[in-house]
Amino acid sequence: RMAAAPPSYCFVAFPPCSKDGLVVFGKNSARPRDEVQEVVYFPAGTHDPGSKVECTYIEIEQVPNTHAVVLSRPSWLWGAEMGANEHGVCVANEAVVTREPASESEALLGMDLVRLGLERGATAKEALDVIVALLEEHGQGGNYYEDGSSCHTFQSAFLIVDRNEAWILETSGKYWAAEKITEGVKCICNQLSLTTKIDAEHPELRNYVKSQGWWNGDSDFNFSEVFSLADDHIACCSGRESLEKQGGDVSAQAMIDVLRDKDSGVCVDSESFLTTASIVSVLPQDPSFPCIHYFTGTPDPSRSIFKPFIFVDDVKLVPKVQSPSFGNDDPAKKIPRFQEKPDRRHELYKAHEWARSLLENDQDKGQKLMRIMLDLEKQGLEAMEDLLSRTEILDPAEVVDLFYDCVDTELKFFK
């Protein structure tokens, strides 16, 4: 039996379900419990013709220009679990299991495709086109975890969002289908969700599944039914109802509340998996307003602070949420891979570990600390709401060290 895919959850809400003409995006990244995620920023770049880019396992052709990106990623790999670019595109992935076993051969990881889509796509549709073209050219495969003893492989699903629309992209090998969303609330989790509404697909998709004997060509083509293991596609999304209940009021805060909910299963804290990082992004449909991306950079959103990031030129880097770099000595880069596990904890992660143990072991002090943390977060959310309600254009100098300052303040509280 194939190992279960980690139960991450991704959401998007469009007006009129969401507030004030905002598109709201969120993801909880469920990963192995002890894995560290870092938050990293890469500026826009220009690259020489013929240059290559080294992804997690393979090298591919670089493009002439890449967009600035901010990513939340397991710190041993090149790609990302989720992130955004300077054009207001957000991408998150899900590991999924299909009736087709995922390849152990090293190729692009679903996480690499998240970053490549963000670096190369200025709209959600462009990011989708980038991802499926790279899938066709290089395939997907390789170990999803930093584990030298066993290879864990999955197929990929993606939620790709911009200020105007979203695409749900689901893949099996190089085959794929996608649905475009412009209204309502959508959730994707660790199983296939596309059914008969397909707005774009691999040109050979239907011929391929017919040749495999998975579809006879007479009935409606239902992607999940064709590609899922027998009993796998059930309605997965408990968080969606809570967002729909908001009735036109889905805000950053409402999305954060859903991501923090352990009872619904959206906030994962199980024997094997933990929500190791979370993101919420607010994308105003009016392009004169900036997009705001909130990252935790720490595990368990119910015990973490969501801190805002806004793209501006010369944005201040935040080394305190970046893991140490081991260069070419990194066991993830040597073959055979993952023969040892270095300590990848960054400064914020270490401070937050202390806070989590306090929350677990000393109720009074823990509750006091949690109140301070949530108050800090609330100040950030209110300041951002204020910024989006102004009429004057944002002065970049005002937010150039926004994320830096929020991380710094959080660290001071933990100390």
N, C-alpha and C positions, 0 to 999 in steps of 0.2 A: 504494500500500500504506500502511496506517495505521502511524503510529509505534508502536513497542513501548511498552507501559506500563512504568513504572519497576518493577523487580523487588523490591518490599518483601515482607516476610514477617511474618505475625502468628500467634501461638500461644496456645492455652489448654490447661491440664492440670487435670483434676479428680481428687479422691480417688476410688478408691484408687491412681491412677497417681501422684498427688502426695503429698507428705509431710505428716504432722501435721494432716490436715483442712484443708489450705490449697488454695484455687484459685490457680493461678499463670498469669499473663498476660504476654505479651511481644510487642514489635514492633521490627523494624529498619525504619527509614524510608529507602527508597532514593529519592534526588532528584538533580537536576542537581548535578554535583560542587562547584560554587563557591557553592551556596546555603547560607545561614546559618540554623540553627534556634535559637530562643530558648526558654527555659522560663519561662512566665509563670503567675502566680496571680491569679485574680479572686475577690474575696469574694462571698458570697451578696448578692443585691440585691433591693430592692422597687422597682417601677416604676409611674409614674402611668398611669391608664387612657388608652388612645389613644397611648401613646408608641411610638416606632419603634426598631428596632435596625439599625444600618448594618453589613451583612455585607461580604464582600470586594468584591462588585460591585453588590449591590442592597440596598434597605432593606426590611425586613419588619416586621410588627406585633410589638411586644415582649409578653411575658407578665407578669402581676403580680409573680411571684416567680421569681428564678433562683437555682440552687444555686451554692455555691462550687466552683470548678474549678481544676485545675492542668493546664497544656497544654504540649506540645512542638510548636512550630509554625514553619514557614518565616516569617521575621520580616516579610515584605512583606504577608502576608495576615491576614484577621480570624480565620479558623477554626483548625483544628489537624490535624496528622497523627495525633495520639494524645493521650490524656490520661485524667483521672479526675475524679470529683466527690466531694463530702464524704459521699455515701451509699454509697461503695464500688462505683460503676459505672465501668467502664473501656470506652472506645471507641477503635477504630483503624480506619482506612479503607485500601482498596486501590484504585488506579486499575485499571480493567479495560477491555478492548476487546471489544465484542460485535458481532454482525452489523448492529446498528443504529448508524450513525455518531453520535458524541456531538455535542451542539449547541455551536456557537461563540457563540450568543447568550448574553449575560451573564445568569446566573441564580444559583442557589446552587451553590457548589463542593462536591464530596464532603467537603472539609476543613471547610467551614462547617457541614455537617450533623453532623460529629463534635462540634463545640463546642455546637451547638444541642441535640443529643441529651443531652449531659452537663449543660448548664445547666437543662434542662427535665424530665429523667427521673430519678426517685428509685430506679428498678429498671431492669434490662436491658430488660425488656419495655416499660416506659414509654418508655425512650429509643428503642426500635425504633418504637413508635407515633408518637412525635414526628417521627422522621426521615421515615417514609413519608407522614405527613400533610403535612409541609412539601414533600416531593417532589411530591405530588399538586397542591399549591396553587401552588408557584413553579417547579417543574422544576429540572433541573440543567444547568449549561453555563458556558462561559467558559474562559479560558486557565488551565491548570494551572501554568504556569511564568511566571516574571518575564522575559518575552521579548518585546521590541517588534517583532521581525522575523517572528515566526511564531506562530500560535495552536495550542496543543497541547491537545486535548480528550479526555476519557475518561469512561466510565461509572464507577459506584462499587460497591464491595463493602465490607461492614463486619463487624467482629467486635465484638460488644457483650456485655460480661461483668459479672456481679455475683457476690455471695457464693454464690448458689445455682444459677445457670444461665448459659448463654451462648446467644446467637443469632447465626447467620451470616445476614446479609442481603445479597442480591445484586440489583442493579438494572440496568435498561436504560431510559433515558428515565424516565418516571414509573412504569413497570411493575416489579414486584419479587416476590421469593419469599424465604422465610426458613425456616431449620431450627433447632430448639431442641436444645441439647446439655446433658446433665447428667453425662456420664461420659466417661472416656477422654481422649485427646489429640487436639486438632484443629489443623490449620494452614490458613491461607488465604494465597494469594499473588496474583500479578497476572493470574490467569485464573479463570473461573467454576468453582465446585466443586460446587454443589448439583445433585443428580441427581433421583431420584424421591421421596426423603423430604422432603416439604415440609409444614411445620406451620402456615404462614400465608402468604397471597399476596394480591396485588392482586385485587379482586373481578372485574375484567374480563380478567385475565391470559390465561386459556385462550381466551376468545372472540377476543381481540386476535391471538394467534399463529395461530389458525385462519384469521382473516380475511387474514393476511399469507401464508397458504399454507405456514407453517413446521411445522405439526403437523396431522395429519389427524383427531385425536380418537379414533382406534382404538387406537393403541399407548400404552404407559405414557407419561405426561408426564414428560420428563426435561429439567429447566431448562437445564443446561449444553449438552445436545445441541441443544436448540431455539435457544438464543441465541448459542452460540459460533460463531466463524468456523470453516469446515470442519474444520481439523485441530488446533484449538487446545486442546481440553481433555485434557491428559495429566496424570498424577499429578505434581503440582508439588513435593511437599513433602519435600525431603531431610532437613530438620531434624526432621521428625516421628519418623523412625526412631530418631534419637539420643535423643529424649525417651522414646520407648516402651521403649528399652533400659534406661532407669533403673529400670524395674520397681518402681513404687511409691515412688520416691525423688525425683520431680521437685521441686526446691527452687528458690529464687531463684538460687542459684549454678549449678544445672544449666541453667536457662533462659539465664542470662548466657553460659555456655559455648557453648550452641547459637548464640546471636546473634553470638558472636565467630568462628564457624567460617567461614573463607574457602574452604576446600577444598570444602565442601558447596554453596557459592554463596549461603548464607543471609546472610553478611556480604559485601555487594556492594562491589567496588572495581574498576570497569571504566572504559573510555574515557569513556563518557557519564555513568555513574551512580556514586554513592558512598552508603554508609549514612551519612547526614548527622546522624542522632540515633537513640537507642534508648531504650526503656522496658521495665522489668520491674515488674509489680505482684504483690503477695502479698495475697490476700483470705481471711482466716480465715473458715471457715463459721460459727464461733461469733461472734455479733455483739458480744459483750462485749470482743473484741480489736480493735485498730485495723488498718485496711488500710495497707500500706506500699508506696509507689510510688518506684521507683528510676529516676532520669533521668541520661543522660550529659551532655546539653547541648552535646556536641561530636561531631565526625564520627569514624567508624571505631571501633566498640565494642572491637575488639581492641587499640586504643591509647587507650582512654578509661576513666574511672572511673564506675561506677554509684553515684549518691549518693541516700540515702533522703530521702523527704518524707512527712510525716504531717499530715493535716488536723487543726488545732486552731484555736480562736478566736484572732484577732490573730497569726496565723503571720507570722514575720518575712519581709519581702520581700527578694528577692535581685537587686538591680540589676545585679550583675556577670554574670548570665546573660541579661540583657535587652538587646536591640539598641537602638541609638539611635532615637528617634522623630522623624519628619520632618513630622508633622502633615499639614496640607492641601497642603504642598509636596511630599509624597511622590509620585514619578513613578508609583507604583502607583495613586494616587488621581486623577491627572489624565487627561483624555481628549485626544488618544490616549494610551494607557497605555504605561508602560515605555520612555519615550523615552531615559531614562538609568538607570544602575544606581548608586545610592548605596552607600557602604561601610556594610554592615549588621553588621559584626563586633562582638560584645560583648567585654567584657574577658576572660572565660574562653576564648572562641574564639581570641582573639589569643595568649594565653599558651599555649594548646594547640597552635596552629600552630608555635610555637617548639619545643615538646616533640616534635611529629611530625617536624620537620626534624632534630632531634637523633637521634631513633630511626632515621631513614633514613640519616643521614650519619656517625654516630659510634657504631660498634657497642658499644664498651665502656661509654661514658657512657650510651648509649641503654638498654642492658640494665639498668644500675644504676638509671636513672630508672624504668624499667618495673617493676622489683622494688619500688621504693618506692611507686609508684602502686597496684600490686596489694595491697600490704600495707595501705595506707590503706583501700582498698575492703573488704578482708577484715575490718578492725576494725569498719567500718560494718555489714557483714553480720552479724558475730557479735553486735554490740550489739543489732541488731534481732531476731535469733533469741532472744536472752536476754529481750528485752522481750515476745516472744510466748509465752515459757514461764512467765512470772510469773503468780501468782494475784491479786495486788492490781491494782486499776484504775490505768490510766495517768494520771500527773499531767501535764496539758497543758504546764505550765511547763518540764517536762523536755525537750520536743521542739519548743517554739515556734520555736527558731532552729536546728533540726537541719540542714535543707538549707542554710541560710545558712552554718553553721559548716563543713560538708563542702566547699562551694565555696571558702570562704575558705582552708581548709587546703590544698586542691588548688592554688590560686593561689600560696600561699606556697612550695610545693615547686617550682613552675615558675619562680618568681622566684629 
